[in-house]
Structure formats: structure tokens, C-alpha cells
Amino acid sequence: MNQKRTYNVIFKPEPEGGFTAIVPTLPGCVTYGKTLTEAKTMITDAISGYIASLTKHDETIPSDESAFFTTVNLPVPDAHVAYA
């Protein structure tokens, strides 16, 4: 029986175009797509390969069922201000 697992994915727009996709729960699970749609397809494939490797090596398969993301905004001091 196939289990479903949930993974949080970060899509980062790149200056040269396209998107990098990162799965924080799966260290090293990173890929790229020229479009957001392609990046989603690529990361789905990357996650599947990552899980296959974990399974092959009889390792625990982590997931993000109980994890969540939020955004924290912090003020950044002016880079030109000298502190004494």
C-alpha cells in the first residue's frame, strides 16, 4: 500500500530566470526549472528519487505532516550607519 507524505517546498525565483526548488526536510533535495510549472515537476521527481534512495538503504523517510512555514519580517539597519 502506498503512503502519502507531505513536503514543504520553497520556490526561489532566480535572477537569471527560472526557479530553484528546495525541500528543507530532505537535505540536498534541490532542483531547478525554467518555469514554475517545470520546477514543480522537477521537485516532484527529485522527491520521488530521494525517497527511493532512502527506501533502498532502509532509512527512515521523513515528512512535513506536522510542520508549517511562516514569514518573519525584521528591520535591517542601514548599511551606511557606523556603530560605536
C-alpha atoms as one frame of an Amber mdcrd trajectory, in Angstrom:
protein
   0.000   0.000   0.000   1.341   3.439  -0.924   1.506   6.043   1.802   1.098
   9.708   1.023   3.637  12.084   2.513   3.598  15.860   2.685   6.619  18.044
   1.924   7.058  21.797   2.170   8.842  23.140  -0.892  10.483  26.550  -1.256
  10.467  28.010  -4.779  13.060  30.737  -5.183  12.983  32.917  -8.324  16.475
  33.193  -9.788  17.911  36.479 -11.159  18.769  34.843 -14.487  15.245  33.415
 -14.732  13.596  30.228 -13.625  13.089  28.824 -10.150  15.167  26.798  -7.720
  13.082  24.350  -5.690  14.268  23.196  -2.257  12.809  20.659   0.204  14.236
  21.608   3.628  13.216  18.299   5.237  15.224  16.352   2.656  18.800  17.719
   2.796  20.259  18.108  -0.673  16.892  17.728  -2.412  17.233  20.739  -4.706
  16.367  21.212  -8.369  15.673  23.904 -10.948  13.042  24.635 -13.579  12.847
  27.313 -16.264   9.214  27.924 -15.263   7.332  27.420 -12.014   5.435  24.539
 -13.612   8.687  22.878 -14.679  10.195  23.448 -11.214   7.161  21.751  -9.619
   7.526  18.770 -11.946  11.267  18.585 -11.301  10.928  18.734  -7.491   8.246
  16.034  -7.537  10.664  13.814  -9.442  13.532  14.743  -7.100  11.452  13.886
  -4.012  10.474  10.520  -5.543  14.130   9.721  -6.248  15.170  10.814  -2.762
  12.534   8.563  -1.172  13.558   5.656  -3.422  17.153   6.054  -2.236  16.096
   6.169   1.431  13.969   3.055   0.912  16.804   1.229  -0.873  19.135   1.958
   2.057  16.454   1.043   4.634  16.479   4.565   6.095  13.605   6.451   7.723
  11.526   8.574   5.360  10.837  11.981   6.953   7.857  14.160   6.055   6.300
  17.520   6.908   2.836  16.403   8.084   3.080  18.461  11.284   5.447  21.193
  10.054   4.477  24.615   8.745   6.128  27.745   7.425   5.635  31.337   8.389
   7.319  34.592   7.439   9.161  36.825   9.873   9.981  40.392   8.810  12.850
  42.115  10.593  14.172  45.631  10.158  17.670  45.747   8.690  19.917  48.580
   9.847  21.166  50.978   7.197  24.495  49.634   5.940  25.975  53.140   5.947
  25.408  53.734   9.665  28.534  53.255  11.760  28.106  51.758  15.235  30.438
  52.763  18.005
